[in-house]
Amino acid sequence: MVCQACENLTVNRLFSRGCEHDPKTSEWKQAGYLILHHSYEALEAAAADGCENCQSFHLRFIDACGDVQALRRRMELLSESHDNSLPIIAWMHTEPDGGEKRKRMIHQLYLQVGSEPWKPGVDHLNIAFRICAPRAYSQDNHPHEFRFRFIYFDKDLGSDENFQVVRGWIQDCSINHKETCPLITDNELPTRLINVGPADGSEEPRLIQPSKGEKGRYLSLSHCWGVSTIKERLTTTLATLGLRLKSIPMSLMPANFYDATVITRKLGYRYLWIDSLCIIQDSAEDWEAESQNMGNIYMNASLTIAAAGAKDSDGGMLRDDYRVEDMGAQLGQPARWLFQDRRVLNLYQFAEAKPKHTPVSEAEDNNTRNKSTSGHLKIHEGERSEIVSLEPWFSFSDKEENWYRCTVVGPLGYRGWCLQERLLSHRILYYGVRQIYWQCASSRQAADGEILPFSARTSFRSVGSEATESPDLLGLKRLHRPYNLDSSTIETRKKIRTKIYRTWHSIIFAYVNRRLTKQTDKLPALMGMARIIHELTGDTYVAGFWRKNLLVSLIWTHTASSVREYDLQRISESYYIQRPQWEQEKARLEGPSWSWASADFVDRIDFWADRDEEYAVRVWTEQDAEILEVVTDCVGLSDFGRVRSGRLTLRGFTYPRWDVRTSGWDPMDFLSSWNFGFCPQSPWNRVMDDTSRADLVLWDYWPRQKLSSTTRMLLHACLWLICLFKPVFWHGLYYSGSGPKPEKPSCPACMKYLCVHMLSLMDRNPSDAVRFKSGKTVYEVTLWSLILEPVAGKEETYRRIGIAGKIEYVSEEEYRRLSSFDVGEKEVPKLFPTWKLKTMTII
């Protein structure tokens, strides 16, 4: 029941009042308001008489103040500053829809004590509710000039209503996405599946082993294993395989498996694939065979169920305990989350520890604690009007779980194996803590009608700019359809291959933000996606890279570009990795030093040579390094799995590079400044003129100096004195300095390494031109190289320890020739003749 005031408070009247109000002619800058009650006492009286809306409003005002006594004191303070009684006013927040029909989008209902305009210094007492329309009414098929931002959804994720929503999403995808999403048809079944039994649950699930080539339809589960704290982890082993083939009692299943079984039955499917049950966990042979087929398993599944709100197998999916009031109690305390690490700031963290409501008072605690703070409104006048729901809206409700926070930075967003499960699934049903979400190649949906940014609504555009996402992350789905490269032009084939290789780099970019329980799974967890790239290109997979794109891929780094070699701070603290794997007693990783998979880093990787041809072009390709041989020693039979070691043999131009950085104790950067100032190979002392400038040097590890900082300082001082007086001793006491300048000497105080030139890139944007005071205009070309450390006892054998970009300038005339692919004679930088051409092996 509702009072007459709430009966008259309809969405239509609030919308009309909002449109009539002109904020330019009034101090009230919000939408036009209606008076709900002429005093707070009237609202309390209506609540006491049984008005459900007024009861909800009263409880929300109590929550806003803390307890009943605080509300009384607040009302007394407000009354003292006003001569008349304070009315309870109501208005709606709307925004332009931006759609074709130019409707207004309704967001929240606001209630305020008093009609004092919002302005700085005025402490208003107001509350807010989000307005949630019925799902059937949200289809924009009504005559009103507005539509609703939020859709009402059942908080019980296992309800029939939510399953009906899922069926609607599946049907919409099957009917309307035929060009982008494959039809749900019978596909080849995996080696093992769980037969979940009939929908009525009259039979226990059991493991089955379909015959080779048998086809059918099944669902797959994407989940975090975690550490089970309730039951023993349920897996299939050689010892339990026979038992699993007979029965898998649901009473033994952890929550994720139990709920996945229920979901499979409810959606009308018979088969379910769960990795821990369908792969024999203690059989290396079976694990290798099934992991190689993992990509096909998820691609062939009719739907992937993602336990996106569960950190472990006990988390479950069919939740019914979410309460926005509990969320608001924590979201209203920014100190609880504002300074927390990004990875901890997720909804599932908030929902675990449910705070009790702040006690309203000793007398009213029992009467108010269990009452709902939600309400409802009619859309228009009349007994047959549709009803919209009112749910509490808090100041920090934008931190609630949404599509992005659930699917990208939720528990699955940080699990390494789940990346290919996400990328290779045609359709994914996410179960969050708050609601369910949908993803396919053509749409992203949320049960509450969340409006995603336009760029994130399909797989064909960028999903976001957070570190866990990358440009065109889901573009791999487009590659599921084989390209007919033979019938295309050379230029088209080149663009297709470039797109494929850039997609692979995007996958690695997203992958390094995730975590693995076993570091030896670093490459196997990419196996399914690697097979897709291989099928599209026919290229050879080498330790996380592709043979035909290896020159570009080798210019990778996990070091931020801001960490340059000339930084004077304690540089060692800025590098993620202290020592390389080959120097550690118990190495966590395997593989060659030139592969990103061999470096123990997370959260960051950049491919500096992977540039779009619209912005950069490869030049001086005749001087590029020539890859002679690439050999990898794989663990097992698959070329896409673990790599024990590798050997890269190439021929290229080389030049020396000194590590001039200082590590260790350095008060006020004294030693760093001294070593930088007196080292002849320091970036401060390198020649910079109209032909070149300071190099970009990005090391993989901490400074690897063998001498102490103090010893290096003394050696640098002696070397500086020698360089200072050398011209005098050579030319006489009255040397004027007009003779030829001596070359920069080697530095015995710093570690000397070798750089091998890989490729050259030139920016194609004319605005990047450099103009000197002399009026000369030049353009930059970056000569990228690997920094190599010699391996003791092995001739011409090295390990990679960083990358370097030497910047050269070219004239405006040469820039035009290079950028237009002119086949005429091109200038070659004077550096190449001074460098030594060598053949070497990098391990």
KEMARSE-441115 format. One record per residue (C-alpha): x, y, z; residue in three letters. Coordinates in steps of 0.25 Angstrom, whole numbers, plus 5000, padded with zeros to 4 digits. Layout:
XYZAla...
//
This chain:
500050005000Met500450144997Val499950285002Cys499250374993Gln500450464992Ala501250344986Cys500150304978Glu500150444971Asn501650434970Leu501850374956Thr502950364946Val502150444936Asn501850564945Arg503250564950Leu503750564935Phe502750674931Ser503150764943Arg504650744940Gly504450784925Cys503650914929Glu504650964939His505651064933Asp506951064942Pro507351194935Lys506251264942Thr506351214955Ser507451184966Glu506951034966Trp507950974956Lys507350834956Gln506150774949Ala504850834953Gly504350774966Tyr502950734972Leu502650744987Ile502350604992Leu502050645007His501950785013His502750735025Ser503650625030Tyr502650595040Glu501550565029Ala502550465023Leu502750395036Glu501250395039Ala501050335025Ala502050225028Ala501450195041Ala500050175034Asp500750075025Gly501150145013Cys502250055007Glu502950165000Asn502950265011Cys503550155020Gln504650135010Ser504950285009Phe504950295024His505950175026Leu506850235015Arg506850375022Phe507250295035Ile508350225028Asp508850365022Ala508950415036Cys509450295043Gly508350275053Asp507050325058Val507650425068Gln508550475057Ala507350505048Leu506650575059Arg507850665062Arg507950695047Arg506550725045Met506550825057Glu507750895051Leu507050905038Leu505750955045Ser506551065052Glu507051125039Ser505651135033His504451205038Asp503451115031Asn503350955031Ser504250885022Leu503550815010Pro504050685005Ile504250704990Ile504550604979Ala505150614965Trp505750524954Met507150524948His507150504933Thr508150514922Glu508050514907Pro507950374901Asp508650404888Gly507850304881Gly507150324868Glu505850354875Lys506450464883Arg505850424896Lys506250464910Arg506950354919Met506350344933Ile507450304943His507050344958Gln505950394967Leu506450494977Tyr505750534990Leu506250654999Gln505750715012Val505550865008Gly505650934995Ser506951004997Glu507751014984Pro508950934983Trp510151024985Lys511551014992Pro511551025007Gly510050975008Val509950835015Asp508750775008His507950655014Leu507550575002Asn507550424997Ile507450364984Ala506850234977Phe507150174964Arg505850154955Ile505850024950Cys504749984939Ala504149854936Pro504949774925Arg503749774916Ala503549924917Tyr505049954914Ser505049914900Gln504750054895Asp503350014890Asn502450114897His502050254893Pro502650334904His503850434902Glu504750364912Phe505350234914Arg506050164926Phe507450154928Arg507250034938Phe506549904937Ile505949834949Tyr506649694950Phe506449584961Asp507549584971Lys507449434971Asp508349394960Leu507749254960Gly506249294958Ser505449264946Asp505449414942Glu506949414941Asn506949284933Phe505849344923Gln506849464921Val507949374917Val507049294908Arg506649434901Gly508149464900Trp508449334893Ile507249344884Gln507649484880Asp509049444877Cys508549324868Ser507549404860Ile508249544859Asn509749514859His509849414848Lys510949494841Glu511849504853Thr511449394862Cys511449244857Pro510149174859Leu509949074870Ile510148944864Thr510648804867Asp512148804868Asn513248694870Glu513148664885Leu514448664894Pro515148544899Thr514248544912Arg513048614916Leu512148614928Ile510748564926Asn509948654935Val508748564934Gly507248604932Pro506748734936Ala505948684948Asp507148634954Gly506748494955Ser508148444952Glu509448484957Glu510448544947Pro511548454942Arg512748454933Leu512648404919Ile513648374908Gln513048404894Pro513548324882Ser514548394873Lys513848484863Gly512448484871Glu511748614870Lys510748684879Gly510548814888Arg511148844901Tyr511548964910Leu512848994916Ser513249054930Leu514249164932Ser514649174947His515749204957Cys516249074964Trp516749144976Gly516949074989Val515748994994Ser515449025008Thr514148945009Ile514348815002Lys515448744996Glu515748784982Arg514948704972Leu515848654961Thr515948534952Thr517248454953Thr517648314948Leu517248254961Ala515848324961Thr515548314946Leu514748184948Gly513848244959Leu513648374951Arg513148294939Leu512048234948Lys511648354956Ser512048494961Ile511048514973Pro510648664973Met510848654988Ser512348644986Leu512348764976Met512948904980Pro511949014978Ala512449054964Asn512248914959Phe510948894966Tyr510449024960Asp510948994946Ala510248864946Thr508948934950Val509149044939Ile509448934928Thr508148864932Arg507348994933Lys507749034919Leu507348904913Gly508748844910Tyr509248704914Arg510748714914Tyr511748804922Leu513248814921Trp514048854933Ile515548844932Asp515848784946Ser514948674943Leu515048644928Cys516648644928Ile517348534936Ile518148624945Gln519248534949Asp519548484935Ser520548574927Ala520248504914Glu518748534915Asp518948674921Trp519848704909Glu518848644899Ala517648724905Glu518348854907Ser518748854892Gln517248834889Asn516748944899Met516549044888Gly515648954880Asn514848914893Ile514449054896Tyr514249094881Met513348974879Asn512548994892Ala511149054890Ser511349144902Leu512349164912Thr511949184927Ile512849284934Ala512949284949Ala513349424949Ala513049464963Gly513649344970Ala515149344974Lys515149194976Asp514349074974Ser513549094986Asp513049234982Gly511849184974Gly511049254963Met509549244967Leu509549354978Arg508349414984Asp508949494995Asp509349624989Tyr508849744996Arg509149884991Val508949935005Glu510149855009Asp510949904998Met510550045001Gly511050035015Ala512450005010Gln512450094998Leu512050205006Gly513350195013Gln514450235003Pro515550215013Ala515250065012Arg515550064997Trp516150194992Leu517650154995Phe517550004992Gln518249934981Asp517549934968Arg517449784968Arg516749774982Val515749884978Leu514649784973Asn513249764976Leu513449624981Tyr514449674991Gln513349764997Phe512249664997Ala512949565005Glu513049635018Ala511549685019Lys511549805029Pro510349815038Lys509449935037His509850045047Thr508850035058Pro507750135057Val507450135072Ser507250035083Glu505750045082Ala505550045067Glu506649945064Asp505749825063Asn504649895056Asn505549955045Thr506749865042Arg505949765034Asn505049865026Lys505349885011Ser505950025007Thr505350004993Ser504050054987Gly503250074974His502650174966Leu501550174955Lys501950224941Ile500650294939His499350324946Glu498350214947Gly498150074953Glu498650004941Arg499950074940Ser501250004939Glu502150004952Ile503650034953Val504449994965Ser505350084973Leu506650034978Glu507550114988Pro508650194981Trp509850234988Phe510950344986Ser511950234982Phe510950144975Ser511850164962Asp512850064969Lys511849954969Glu512049834960Glu511749854945Asn512149784932Trp513549834932Tyr513849814947Arg513249674946Cys513849624933Thr515249694933Val515749724947Val514949624954Gly515549484959Pro515549424944Leu516249554939Gly517549524946Tyr517649374943Arg518549344932Gly517849214927Trp516549294926Cys517049384915Leu516849284904Gln515649234910Glu515049374908Arg515649404895Leu515349264888Leu513849254893Ser512849304883His511849324894Arg512049354909Ile511049364921Leu511749424933Tyr511149404947Tyr511649524955Gly511249554970Val510149654966Arg509649604953Gln509849534940Ile510549584928Tyr510649534913Trp511749544903Gln511849504888Cys512549564876Ala511349654874Ser510849704887Ser511149724902Arg509949714911Gln509649734926Ala508349694933Ala508149834938Asp508249894924Gly509649954926Glu510050044915Ile511450014911Leu512350114903Pro512050104888Phe513550054886Ser513249934896Ala511949884890Arg512549784880Thr513849704878Ser514149794866Phe514649914875Arg515549944886Ser514949894899Val515649994909Gly516950064913Ser517249994926Glu518449914928Ala517749784927Thr517149814913Glu517849844900Ser517449904887Pro516549804879Asp516749704889Leu515549614885Leu515949634870Gly516449494870Leu515049444868Lys515049504855Arg516249414851Leu515449294854His514949304839Arg516149264830Pro516649364821Tyr516749324806Asn518149384805Leu518449324791Asp517349404784Ser517749534790Ser518649634785Thr520049644791Ile519749774798Glu518449714804Thr519249594809Arg520249674815Lys519149754823Lys518449634827Ile519749564833Arg520149694840Thr518749704846Lys518949554851Ile520349584857Tyr519849714864Arg518749634870Thr519749534875Trp520449654882His519149704888Ser518949564894Ile520249564900Ile520049704905Phe518749654912Ala519349524917Tyr520549584925Val519549654934Asn519049514938Arg519549414948Arg519849274948Leu519949174959Thr521049094952Lys522049184944Gln522449074935Thr521049094929Asp521449224923Lys521449174909Leu520449054910Pro519349154915Ala519449224901Leu519449084893Met518049094888Gly518249234883Met519549204877Ala518949094869Arg517949184863Ile519049284858Ile519849164852His518549114845Glu518349254839Leu519849284835Thr520549154834Gly521649214842Asp522649144851Thr522449174866Tyr523749204874Val523649224889Ala522449314889Gly522849384875Phe522649364861Trp523749334851Arg523349424840Lys523049544850Asn524249514859Leu525049644856Leu523949724860Val523549644872Ser524949634878Leu524849784881Ile524049764894Trp524249824908Thr523649814921His524349944926Thr523550074926Ala524050174915Ser524250274927Ser525350184933Val526450234924Arg527950214926Glu528250354930Tyr527250354942Asp528050404954Leu527150334964Gln527550204970Arg527250134957Ile527249994962Ser525950014969Glu525250054956Ser525549924950Tyr524549804952Tyr525549694951Ile526849694959Gln527549574953Arg527249494941Pro526749344942Gln528149284937Trp528849344950Glu527849294960Gln528049164967Glu526549124966Lys526049184953Ala524549194952Arg524449204937Leu525049144925Glu525349184911Gly526349264903Pro526749404908Ser526149474895Trp524749424898Ser523849504907Trp523449364913Ala524749354920Ser524749484928Ala524049484942Asp523149604940Phe521649644941Val520749754937Asp521549824926Arg522149794912Ile522349884900Asp522749844886Phe523449974881Trp523549934867Ala522149884865Asp521550014859Arg520450034850Asp520850074836Glu520050194836Glu520950254847Tyr522350184844Ala523050114833Val524150024832Arg525350084825Val526850044821Trp526349894821Thr527549854814Glu528349874827Gln527349794835Asp527849674843Ala527749544836Glu527249434844Ile527949304839Leu527349204849Glu526449184860Val526449064869Val525549034881Thr525648914891Asp524248884894Cys523748804906Val522848694901Gly522348674887Leu521648804884Ser522348924878Asp521349014885Phe521648974899Gly522748994909Arg524149034904Val525348984911Arg526349064903Ser526549134890Gly527649174880Arg527549294871Leu528649314860Thr528649444852Leu529649534845Arg529549684847Gly530349814849Phe530849824863Thr531449944872Tyr531849944886Pro530949994898Arg531350024912Trp530550014924Asp530750144932Val529650124942Arg529950134957Thr529250044968Ser529350024982Gly529550124993Trp529650264988Asp529450384997Pro528750504989Met529150434976Asp530550484978Phe531250354972Leu530250354961Ser530450494957Ser531950474958Trp531950354949Asn531050414939Phe531850544938Gly533250474936Phe532950354929Cys533250374914Pro532150284910Gln531050344918Ser529850404911Pro530250534916Trp531550534909Asn531150464896Arg531250544883Val529850604880Met529750694867Asp528950714855Asp529150564851Thr528750494864Ser528250514878Arg528250434892Ala527950284890Asp526750224897Leu527350104905Val526350014912Leu527049904921Trp526449774925Asp527149764939Tyr527749844950Trp529149904947Pro530149794945Arg531449864949Gln532549774955Lys533249894962Leu532749974973Ser532150114971Ser533350174979Thr534350104970Thr533650144958Arg533650284962Met535150284964Leu535450224951Leu534550324944His535250434950Ala536550384945Cys536050354932Leu535450494931Trp536850554934Leu537550474924Ile536550524913Cys536650664918Leu538250664916Phe538350574905Lys538250674894Pro539250764901Val540250644902Phe539950614887Trp540050754881His540850834890Gly540550934902Leu539951034893Tyr538950944886Tyr537751034881Ser536750914880Gly536550934865Ser537050804861Gly536250674860Pro535550634872Lys535950494878Pro534950384878Glu534250354891Lys535050254899Pro534550124904Ser534150134919Cys534850024928Pro533950064940Ala532650024933Cys532249884927Met532349874912Lys531349804904Tyr530949784890Leu529849844882Cys529349774869Val528449854860His527149794857Met526349894848Leu526050044846Ser524750114847Leu524350254843Met523150334847Asp522250374836Arg521550494843Asn522150624837Pro521850694850Ser522950604857Asp524050684849Ala525150744858Val525550894855Arg526850944859Phe527251094862Lys528051094849Ser526651074842Gly527050934837Lys525850834838Thr526150684840Val525350564843Tyr525550444853Glu525950304849Val526050204861Thr527150094859Leu526649984868Trp527649884874Ser527749774884Leu528749794896Ile529549664898Leu530449604909Glu531549504905Pro531349364910Val532649324917Ala533449214910Gly532549214897Lys533149294885Glu532149384879Glu531049344888Thr530149444895Tyr528949464904Arg527949584903Arg527949684914Ile527249804908Gly526849884896Ile527350014890Ala526850114880Gly527950204874Lys527250324868Ile527750384854Glu527350504847Tyr527050504832Val526850624823Ser525450674818Glu525750624804Glu526150484809Glu524950474818Tyr524050494806Arg524750384798Arg524750284810Leu523250314813Ser522850304799Ser523550174796Phe524350234785Asp525150134778Val526250234775Gly527550244782Glu527450264797Lys528450324807Glu529050214817Val529350274830Pro530850284832Lys530750194845Leu530650064837Phe532050074831Pro532650094844Thr531949974851Trp532449834850Lys531649724842Leu531649604851Lys530949464852Thr530549424866Met529749334874Thr528749374884Ile528249274895Ile
//
